[in-house]
Amino acid sequence: MAMPAPARTSQLHDITNLPPSTTPQSPAAAASSALSAAGSPRPAAQPPAQASPENRQSAEGVAPAAVAGSSPNPSSSSSSASSTGCSTAAVATGTANNAPPAKQSAKDYIFGKVIGEGSFSTVYLAKDIHHSKEYAIKVCEKRHIVKELKVEYVKQEKEVLNILNSNQNKTAPFFVKLYSTFQDNERLYFVLSYAKNGELLPYINKVGSFDIQCTRFYGAEILRALEHLHSLGIIHRDLKPENILLDERMHVQITDFGSAKILDDKPRPQPRRRDGEQSSWQRRNSFVGTAQYVSPELLTEKSVSKSSDLWALGCIIYQMVAGLPPFVARSEYLIFQKIIKLEYEFPDGFEPKAKDLVQKLLVLDSTNRLGAKDIGNYTSVRSHHFFAGLDFETLYKQTPPPIYPYLPGTSKNEELKSHYRVPDHLEPGLDDKQLTRLLGLDLQDAEAIETRPREPVRPRKKSSIIDLSPGEVNERLAIQARESKWHNLVQKNLILKSGLVDKRKGLFARRRMLFLTLGPHLYYVDPVDMVLKGEIPWSPELRVEPKNFKIFFVHTPNRTYYLEDPEGYALEWCKAIEEVRIHTYGLRP
């Protein structure tokens, strides 16, 4: 393969401005060897060379700390692909005083688990062997950068991170930090601060939607971050929940600046390209961002401004309140059509003040968006009544509100929150007494249940729903296979209980047929299209929580499911699920 032009190779070598840390090799030779191998498939991601096998073994134990307080921790990794290869989990782990020294190599770190992957880079949780500080190290494969024409993306990200490092604002510490960069013959290394609590998106997915207090706080921190970013002449252009990380105190850390635009008068270099092919830089000027959050002017006018990030903020606030982005469709093309036509709806129960703010941010004319005409800080957005009472200058030192399972209210149901924990001192099981406690009924109701006539207490030898002999199971399965249209949809497992429920995610609800089967399994099926839509994952940690006689929550480690039985049999569902859980995993102290 022909040797690439020297200008191109110097571009690649200049990304870090540091000499290779291994055996010296000219930039041209390094790029040439990379291009020679570019046609081969990418091997599985391997950690860089380690100081010793013992260090490698200990590195596997490096793990993010649990979420502080009572907030759930659905994911501490950041794995979405991005313009620079992946979204890096990063947050400040120290000050400049304990930053890595200027010149380093991979042998200065113990590389732990992968916390992010992309098309040409992998992010590792790593520990500095000199002072045991944890970092997120993005490792970029040079040959993939050259092959995919991503040199400018990588350089752009480093330039933006350096600008942010040089212009830190005490009241807006809401960005990842770049501590150092270095390279060897095959890879570039970005040593970044590490976000122990991962992306914002898994938290939204876990609890379905945020309550208004959480939405206000995180919306305000994102706005304050944009104020600082825009004051430096930088437009993010790919703002989305996957690129918003959370530090150990659950504060916002914005990442992934490969698609960013720096507003200056310098001519941007145009990378060389293959014949008949647009450069990555030209393609990036025609479309940048993720479909659900891209601004309409980028689709219609191929232009971008600071107001484009305000559009993305409106989409994120909508998603935090409702549970899903405002523009959703089966394909990117259909999403783009909805954006251009401003075709979206507010579901029943959308908080009125948040609705007004979103409507003023999601405006087709970018110059008419709330904040577009502001000079300096976005005072018009700050002063919106949705943010009433918030002190934007002290957000960074406030304690973020805890993220709890939350079901927003609608015209038919009141809002429901859960501070669910399983206390150690309570009796196991889910009998009438336990259900009464969970539902919060008053003492008289509880006493009424206790005084209800009942048979003498005797040892319970057999459960009515789960304790079946092999013969009984086979007999019932044979009948189910002949007579039930659901048999194949539940993977031919014996159905123990079934019924229609409304499965809620934020403010959106879908009618589903819910099946509790042997296995155990909890399947939900589209009863109209007769399609299996999914399964609630079982584990010893699964817990049910009745909220009233219609609504119950199913808590799993990574998500809370919100289910409503329109017939009012929520308590029966809870008892059946708990009975199967105890039968499967045994009583837990």
C-alpha positions, 0 to 999 in steps of 0.5 A: 500500500502506498505511503500516506502523505507526510502532512497526514502522518504529522497530523497523527503524530501531533495529536499528543505532542509527545514522543513515542514512549517505546522504541523510536519510530518515525511518524511516517513509518508508524502510519505506514505500518498502521495503514498496512494492517488497516484491511484486517479486522479489528482484534478484540480489545486488549489492555496495554502492556502491564508492569507485571502479571501480578499487577494485571491480576490486581487490576481486575479488582479495580472497580467503581465505588457504589453510588453514594447515599440512596441513589441506584447505580444501574451502570458505572460504565460508559459504552456508547460509541461516539465520534471519538470512538466511545463515551468516556466515563470521567470525573475529577479524582484529584487536583492538578497537584496529583495529576500524572507527570508530563511524560508517561507510558502504559507501564505507569498504570495498572489497567482494569476493566473496560468501561467504554468501547467504540469503533477505534478506542477502548476506555479502561479504568486504570490506577496510577502505580505511583500514587494509586489514583484512578483514571479513565484512560482512553486508548485509541488505535492509530490504524483505526483512526487513520482508516476511519478518517478520524484524525480531526475528531481526536485532535478536536477532542484534545483541543476542547479538553485543553481549553476547558482545563485552561479556563476552569470555572469554580461554579461550573466544574461540570466537565471531564478533565484531561490529565495527560496524553502519551503515545506509543507506536500503535496507540494514543492514550488520553488520561481522563478523570473517572466518573464513578457513577457512569452515564445519566441515561441508565438512571433514567432507564432504571427509574423510568423518569425523574421526579421534578426535583431531580429534573430541575437540579440536573437540568440546571447543572447541564444549563450551567455547564453550557453557559461556561462551554459557550462562553469559551466559544465551544458548541458541544453538538452531541449533547445527550444523556449518554454523554452526561456522566455522574461523579462520585457525588452524583454531579454532572460531568459532560464528556465526548467533545470529538464532535464539538465546534470551536467558534474561531476564525482559524481555517479548519484543516481538511483531511486527505480523502480517498477518491470520490469520498467525502472527508470526515470533516466535511461529513461532520459539517453536514450531520453531527449528533445523535438522531433524537437530539439533533437540532432542525437547523442542522438538518435543513440548513446544515448550520449549527450555533450555540442554540443547537445545544439549547435544543438538546437541553430541551430534549433531555429535560423532556426525557427526564420528565417523560421517560423517553425523548420527544422525537421517537420513530422506527428509523433515523429518517422518520425521526428527522422528519418529526424534528423538521416538522416539530412533531411531538406530543406531551403525554398526560401528566407532563409537569406544566412548568417543565412543559412550558420550558420545553416548548420554549426550547424546542423551537424550529427557528434557532434564533427564537429559542429561549436563551438564544438572544442572551448575552453571557449567561442564559438569564432568560432560561435561568429565570424561567419559573421551572427553575424558581428558587435554584441558585445556579452559582452554588449548584456544584456544592449542593447535594443532588436530590436522590434518584428514587423509583418514581411513577409520575401522576396522570389525570387518572393516578396520583404520582407514586414514589418509592424509597424501597429498602428491604429492612433486616428486622422484618418478617419474611414473606408477603402475607396479608399483614406484610401487604398491609404494612407495604400499602401503608394502611392505617392500624384499624385496617390492619387489625381488621385483617388480623381479626378476620376469621380464619382456619387454625394455623398449621404448618404450610406444606404446599403452595397453591401456585408453585409446589407442583409435582413433576406429574402435575407440571407435565399434565398442565403443560400438555393441556396448555400446549393444546388449548393456550394461544400463549404457549409458544410466546412464553417459551413453552413454560408452564403459566402460573398466573396471567393477566392484562396490565399497563406497563408504564415507563415514565408517562408512557404506558402500553397494554401488555399481557403479563405471564408468571411462569415456571423457570421462573419467568415474568414475560410481557406480550403485546396482546394485539400483535401477539409478540413477546416484547420482553422479560423482567429478569429474575434474581434473588434481589427481585422485589415487589412493592404494591403501591395501591390495589392497582399499581405495583412496582417490580424492583430489579438491580438495574431497573424498576418496572411499573405495572398497573392491573386495571382490574385491581389485582395488584396484591394478588400479583405481588403475593404470587411473584413473592411466593415464586421468589421464595420458592426459587431462592429460599428465605433470605434473612 
